[in-house]
Amino acid sequence: MGRSSVRGEGTRPRGRHDGPPGSGGAEAAGGRSGQGRRSGAAPAGTGPGRAGLPSRRAPKSGKRRVLRWVATVLALLILGTGGAGYLYYKHLNGNIRKEDLTLGDKQMADHKANAAGQTPLNILLIGSDARDSEANQKLGGAKETFGGTPLADVQMLLHLSADRSNISVVSMPRDTMLKMPKCTDPDSGKVYAASTVDVQTNESLGRGGPGCTVAAWYELTGITIDHFMMIDFAGVVSMADAIGGVPVCVDANIHSRGSDGKGSGLKLKEGTTSVKGKQALQWLRTRYGFEDNTDLGRTKAQHQYLNSMVRQLRKGTKLTDPGKLMSLAEAATSALTVDKGLDTVKKLYDLAEELKKAPTDRITMTTMPNVYGTGQFSGRVYPKADEAEQVFRMIREDIPLDGKASKRKTPVVTDKAAPDDEISVSVRNATGTDTLGPAQGRASTVKELLTDAGFTRASVDSQNTEPAARTGLLYPSADLEGDAQAVAKALGIPVAQVKKSTEVSGIVLAVGADWREDGAYPAKAADEKTPESANPLNGADEKACMHVNPNYTW
């Protein structure tokens, strides 16, 4: 379908923002969450069925214990040895819609490998509120928006650590105000200029597609994004049905429907209920009825749902026969729009194989720390400067949000440090930021600190001034690790900031933006704790329960 032009910057889209502070919009039909800007996914079960597939059962395999919505590919690959199976595999690949990863004009930085040569994976999960198909219109209501520009009403960044030991998820409330980057629509060629005023983050989808949402995230956070996955209303319903239900909990009877008609329609009894289909969509879209009736409460409910869904999928109790697996395969592939790096079922399966390596108790769900705006942006939210950046930095530097990294012991180093006066150190001034140039003379000042500490072979590298948010020491090989740690110890730099890098040929001290002022290194700037304002929720927490707003009980 065609796309309507983007709304004026800084203005509130008509009919979508009449809620209370933080609400982000009218919820007469249940708020807005959910995909894409083109024709919506057909409900599960449409398209070619299972006719012609070999009747034999797929062999049992432990690989089915992966995240089940893509584990189906295992059976398909086995069945695919026959012609019908191969054709069905091609059919599933054809279900998946593909878009460009980023539509911005800034090239994302490459990941820096850890000491073992491993790199993290960052995946942006997007829920679109598109009313672009009969199924989406029926589920989404709000007839005045049928065929309109979709909004990216759910945005979650999933970070899989380089060593695959943990997963961190950061949600950005849809009401977040930020500067939009320049984006170019890959189909029409239309160029959306970078905004000069703050724009609500969910409008990014209307600036060319999900690739602009990726660009907006990179602009704000500096986090390199490897992939995106987008789903719409109908996709949520078909996936929930195929899974067989997800347990959710409320601390009182809830009916998300006010006297003014606002609400998702969700009606549940106190306690735990397994929701699926339309009821699952209602849960994910409910704002009126959870906590303070804002988008922040809805985000918390989404975290609880996703954690519970992962636990269900990993139990594997709902999906043990090929028929159900095939239904889930159809639902999953029809529901998704992905970047071109995830354009086949096999690639999705490989991604799932990586994700399953992180245990459930090492999954941490968080929300971007935020503050409410003022004036015309009252009721919208902004990133909470220091605390939001703390979360973003931890993701960029592959520091787990569950806090377990700070408990690790100092690594055992077999390489003994040479005498201080024999260790060569190259000092760089990396104190520049997006808004500030490098602090004058910082490399020379820190070089003198090293000289005074006995590292007389320290020198200044004035040719390399690439900015770094945090001060760090880099070394190229294991035989220099002990030397690098000795330098860090002399300056009070935490050992966690000493890292192996193939980009240097000797020991390099990059003086970052956290050490722009004279004096000893401010160790507090290296705090690895996730701010409480991020509301961290552990994936293994089965006691999590949403608080019901007293005005929406029955």
N, C-alpha and C positions, 0 to 999 in steps of 0.2 A: 504494500500500500504506500501511497505517498505520505510525506511528512508535512505537517503544518509548520510554519515558521516559529522560531523560539520566541518566548515571551520577552517583554522588555526587561532589561537588567534591573534588579532591585525591586521590581514590582511583585505583588502577590498574585499568582495565577487565580483567575476568577473562579469562585465557587469551591476553592480547595483549601482555604486557610481561615475558616471561621471558628476554629476550635480555641480552647483555652491555651495559656502559655505552654509552649512545647508540643502542642497537639499536632501541628503541621497540616491541618486541613479538616474539612468536613468529613464526617464519617456516617453520613446519612445512610450510606449503603455499606458501611463497615470499614471506612478508612481506605487506604490504598497501599497495596503491596503487591508483589507478585511477579511479564516479560515483554517482550520485544516489540519492536516497531513494525514488524511485518505481520503477515497473517499468522494468527495464533496456532499453537500446536493442536492437532486433532486429539481428541480424548483417546486414552489408551484403548487399544482394541480395534482401532480403525486401520485402514490400509490392509496390506496382505496379511492374512492370518497365518495359522500354523499348517495350513493344508500343504501336503506334499513333503512335510518333514518326515524323516525316518521315524518309525514307531518305537525303536529301541530307546531305552532310558539312557541318559548320559551317565557315564561311570561316576562313582562317588569320588570325590577329591577334597582334600583338606583345603584347597584353594577357595572353596565356596564360603569359607569363613571370612573372606574379605568384605569390605563394604558392599552389601549385596546388590545395590542398584547397578553396579557395573560388573559384579562377579559373574553375571549371566554370560558374559563373553566366553567364559571357560567352556560352558556347555556348547555354545555356538561354534567355537573353534573345533571342538571334538566332532560335532555334527557336521561341521563345514567340510569334512572330507568327502561328503556326498554333494551332488549338484544342487539339490534343494536347499541343503544347509548353507551352501555358499551363497546362493541367491538371497536367502533370508538375511545372512550377514551383510550383504550389500544393501539390502533394504533398510536395515537398521542404520547403517552408515549414512544412507540417504535421508533418514529422518532428521539427523543432526544438522542444525543450521549453523553457519560459520560467519564470523565477522573479523575485521582487522583488530589486532590486539590493542593498539593505541592510535588515536587520531590526532594527538598533540604534535607539536613541532620540536619537542625536546626529546632527545634520545635518552632512554633510561640507562643508567649506569650498569655495568656488569657486576654480578655478585663477586665478592671476595671469598675465596675458598678458605676453609679452616686448615689447621695443621695437617689434617689427614687428606686434604685435597677435596673435601666435600663442600657442596654449596646448598643453601636453603631453597625452598620453593614457596613462592607467594602467589596465592590465587584469590582474585576478587570475586566474591559471590554477589550477584545482583538479582533483586526481585523487582520485576516490572509490573506496573499497574495497567498495562495496555488493555484497552477495550476494542481490540482489533479483530475479534472473531466472535461468532455466535456464542461459543462456550465461555469466552472471557466476559462478554457483555452480560450473559445470564448470571455469572458469578459475581461480577463487579458492580452491577447496577449502575447508578449515576449516568442516566441516559444522555445527559448534556455533554458527556465526555466521550461518547462513542466515536471512534475513529480519530480522536484527538492525539496530540503529541504525548507519548507515554512518559512516565516519571520513574526514576530509579528509586523507588520508595524503600527498598531494603539494600543496604550496602555493608558487607562484612568482608574484611580481609583475613584470609586464612594463611597463617605462616607455619610451614613445616620446617623444623630445624634442620640444619645441615647434617647432623648425625642421626636424624630421624627418631630422636628420643622423645620429642614433645611437639605439641601443636598449640599455637596461640591464635586466638580469633579476636579481632577488634572491629566493633560495629561503629559506624558513623551515623548518628541520628539524621533522618531525612531532612530535619529542619535546620541543619548546619549551614551557616552562611560563610561563603568563601569566594575568592576570586577565581573565575573560570579561565582556563587556559584557551589559547587559540586551538580550534578543532576544524578539520576539513572532512566533510561528508564524503565517504568513499564512493557513493553511488551517484550523487548529483554534482559533486565537485564544489558544493557551496562551502564557503569559508565563514566560520563563526569567529569573529574577532575576540581576542582576550577581553574579559570584562574589566571595566574601570571601576565598577562598584560591586558590592557584595551580592552574590546570587545564591539562591538556595540550592544545595548540592543535588537534590533529586532532579533538577532541571538539566543536569548534564546529559542525560539520555536523549534529550531532544535536540542535542547539538551534533547530530551525526550518528549516534548510536552508542553502544556500550564502550567502544574505544575511547570516547570522550570522558566517560565516567572513570576509566582507567587513568587517562591523562590528568583529570582533576585530582585524583588520589595522589599521583606522583608529584604534582605541583605542590600539594599541601604537605605531604609527609616525607618526600624524598625516598620512599620505599620502592625498590624495583619490583615490578609486578610481572610474573611469568605467564599467567593465564587468567582468563575470566570465564565464569559460567553464569548464564542468566536463565531465569525461569519465570513463567507467567502464572496467572490464576489457575488456568486449566491444568497446567503442569503440576502445581502443588496438589491439587485434588487427585489427579491420576496417580501420582507418586505415593501419596498417603494411602490410597486404596490398595495399591499393589503391595505396599509394605505390610498391610494388614492392621494398621492402627499404631498410634504412639501414645504411651501413658503420659498424662499431664495432671497437675495438681492445683487446686484452688483451696484457700483457707476458709471459704464460705460459699454458699449458693451464689451463683452469678448469672445475671441476665444483662447482656450488653445491649440494652435498648432503653433510651431515656424517653421522657414524655414528649421531647421535641423530635423524636424519631432517630436521633443519632445513636450509632452503635453498630457493632458487627452482627448482632443477633445471637451471639454465642450464649447458650444456656446450659449450665452444668450444675450438678450438685456438689456440695462440699466434699473434698477428698480427691481421690485419683480416678480418672476416667481415661479410657483408651479412645482417642479421637482419630477419625480418618475422614477422607473425602471432604465434603463441604465444611464439616465441623472442624477439621484440621485447619482449613483456610481461615475460618472465623477466628480460631485461636491466634493464628499468626497475625491477623489484622486488627485484633481487639486493642483499642486504646481506652474507650469509655468503659470503665469497669475495673481496670487494673490500676492499683496504687493511686497516683494523683491524676489519672485521666490524660496523661501526656504520652508523647512518642517514646519517652525514656522508659516508661513502664512496659510499653509494647515491645521494645527492644529486649528487655529482661525476659519477657515471656517467650520471645523467639529463641533466646539462648537456652532456656529450659527445654523447649521443644527439640532443638537440635541435639542437645546432649542426650536426651531420652531416646531420640531416633537412632543415634549412633549406638547406644547401648542395645537397643532392640536388634539392629542390624548385625551386631557382633555376636549376639546370642544365637542368631540364625534359626530361631524356633519357628518363625513364620514362613520361611522360604526354603523348603527342603525338597520340593519336587520340581521337575523341569517345567511343568505347566505354569506354575506360579513364577518361576524364574523368567520364562518367556514373556509373561504379562508385564513383569517389572522392566524387562529389557525394552519392550515396546513403549511403555510409559516414560521411562527415563530418556530414551533417545528422542522421542517426540516432544518432550518438555523442554529440551535444552537448546540454547544458543551459546556457542563457545567460540573462543578464538581459534584461528586456523592451526594452531599447534596442538589442538585437541580434537581434530576433525574426524577421528575414527573411533569405533568402539574399542579397538585394541589399545589406542592411546589412553582412553579413559580408564581402561582396565589397568594399564601400567601405572597410571597415576594413583589409582586405588590401592595397588600393591604397595606403593610408597607410603600412602596415608595410613594404612593399617599397621605400619611398624610402630607408630606411637601408641602406647597403651592409653586406655580411657582415662586413667587417673593422672595422666600428664597432658590432658586437654584443658585449656583455660579460656573461658569466654569473658570478654571485657567490652566495655563501651568507652569510646573516646571521652576523656574528661572534658567537661564543657561548662559554660556559664551562659546565662540568659542575656540576650541583647536588650537594648534600651531604645526608646523613641519609636521610630517607625518599624524597628525590628524587634520590638517587644514580643515575646513569645517564640522567637527564634533562638537558636543557640550558636555559640562560637566555641572554637577549641580553647580550653583553659590553658593559657600559654605554657607555663613550665611543666605542668603535669601531662598535658597532651603530648608535648615534645618528648617527655620522658618515656612514654609508651612507644611513640614512633621510633625513638632512638634504640630502644631495646629490641624492637623488631628489626631495624636496620642492622644492628650489630649481633643479631641471632642470640639474644639473651632471653631465656625462658621467662614467661610472665608468671609462672607458678612459684617463682622465688627459689627454686631448687639450685639454680646455678650459683647463688651466693653462698650455698652451704658446701659446695665442693671443696675438696682439699686442694692445696697447691700441687700442681702436677709434679710427678717425680721427674727430675731432670738428670739424665745420665751424664750430660756434658758439664764438666766443671768450668767455672768461670776463670778466665785468665786474670792476671793482676790488673788492677784498674788502669794503670798507666800504659797498658799494652792493648787496651780495647779501643778500637776506632769507632766513633759514633758520628754520623752525619745528622745535623739538626736542621729541620725545615720549619719555616713559618707557615703553618696551616691554619692560622687564626681567623681567616676571612669567613664571612657568612654571606647569605643572600642579600643582606642589606648593608653590611659593613665590609670595608676592605681589610686586609691584614693589619694587625696592630703593629705599629712601627717598632722595629728592632727586637722583636720577641725572640727570634732564633739566636741572635747574638747574645741576648741576656741569658737565655737558658744555657747556651754554650759555656758562658762564664761560670754558671752554677756548677756545671759538670767539671770544668777545669778546677774550680775550688774544691770539689769533692774528690779530686785525684785522677779524673779521666782527662789526662792532658792531651790525648790524641783526638779530642772532640773538635769538629769543624762545622762551619755553616754551609749549607747547600742553598744558595740563593736562586738557583734555577727552577726548583720545584716548590711551588706554593699552592698546590691544589688544596682547597679548604677541607677541613675535617672537623666535625662537631666535637669530637673528643680526642684528647691527647693519647697517643699510642706509640708503642715501639714495634717495629717490624724487623724480622730477621729472615734470611733466605734458606737456611739449612740447620739441621739439628746440631751441628758442631758449634753454632753460634748462639744457641738458645740460652745457655748458662750466662754468657756474656750480656745478652739483652736483658735477662732478668736482673743481673747485677746493676745495670744502669737504672732500671725501673726502681729497684729497692733504694738506690741512692737518692732518687728524687721523690720518693713517696708515691709512685704511680702503681696502682694495683696490678698484680700479676695477670689478671684477666685481660688487661689491655696490652699484653705482650703477645704478639701473634706472628706465626710464620706466614711469609708472603713470597710468591714467585715474582713479584714486581720489583723487588729490591735485590741488590748484589752484595750489600753489607748491612750492618745495623743502622737503622734509620729511626730517629726520634722526630715524630711529627707533632709539633706543639699546636694543639687544637684550639677551637673557639672557647673551650671551657677554661683556658688558661691565658686569657688576653691581658691580665693584670700582673704586675710584679709580685714577687713573694713566692712562698712554697706552693707546690701543686695543691689545688683545692680538692682534696680527695672526696669531699661530699658530692662534687659534681659527677663522680663516678658511681653514685648510688644505683644499685641494680634492683631496687624494690619497685614493684608495680604500685602506683598510687591507689589508695583506697577509693578515690573518686571514680576509678575505672570499674568498680563493682565486679571484681573477678569471681567467676563461678567455675568450680572444678567439674570436669566431665563425668566423674564417678559419683557426684553428689545426688543420690536418689531421694533425698529428703527435701530438695528444693520445692517450694510451693508458692504460687503467686498470691499476693495479698489482694483481696477484693475490696474495691472502694465501697463504703457503706451505702452510697446512694444507688448502687446497682445490684443489691441483693434481693432475694425473693424468698 
